[in-house]
Amino acid sequence: MAGVCAGVAGLSAFLVIHHFWIMPIWFIAPIGLVIASLGGLAVGWSYAEIHAALPPRPWTFLAVVAVIGVILAPSILLAQLRSPLIDTTTSTILPQGTTRAIIHYVFELIVTAILMGAIVGWLLGHSRQATIATAVAGLVFALGPGHNIPALGNTPAVGKGLLLLLAITLVSAFVLVEVSARLLNG
C-alpha cells in the first residue's frame, strides 16, 4: 500500500511540476496512475526487503533517495559522457538514428539500473529477495521517473531533467517511508 501511495504521489508531483515548468501533460494521468501504482508496488517490495538496513526516521526517506540516486547514477554519468541523442530545440532524434537511441536506453539506462539495483539490494538486504526486489525497483524507477535520462544526457535540458527527477524522488521516498511507518504502527 505504501508503495502504491508513493507511486501516485511521485506521478502527481511530476504532473504538477511538468505543468508549470515545461508544459501541461495531464492527458497521461489515467495510464500514468496505473503505471505508477504498479511501479509503486515494486518499489514498496524493495523497501520492505531493505528497510531494516536503513537509518531510522526521520533520516530514512533521505536514505531511500540516496539508494535511488546510487541506482541511477551510472545511467546519468554515461549519458553525460556521450554525444546527445536528441536535438532539444526540435525534440527530434539526431541523425545517428533510432537504433543508437535504443541501444543507449537498453544498456545505459535499463541494464545499469537493474545491475545497480541488484547490487544495492544485496548489500543492504543480504538476501536473494532483496537483490531481486531492488533490481526490479531499479528497473521501475529507470523506466518511470528516469525515462528521460538517456534522451536529455549531454544536452542543455539535462539540469531541468535532473531537478525534476530529484523532486519526484524526494516526494515519492517521503511518502513511501511515512505511509509505511503509519501502516506498521497502526
Secondary structure, 3 states (H helix, E strand, C coil): CHHHHHHHHHHHHHHHHHHHHCCCCHHHHHHHHHHHHHHHHHHHHHHHHHHHHCCCCCCHHHHHHHHHHHHHHHHHHHHHCCCCCEECCCCEECCCCHHHHHHHHHHHHHHHHHHHHHHHHHHHHCCHHHHHHHHHHHHHHHHCCCCCHHHHCCCCCHHHHHHHHHHHHHHHHHHHHHHHHHHHHC
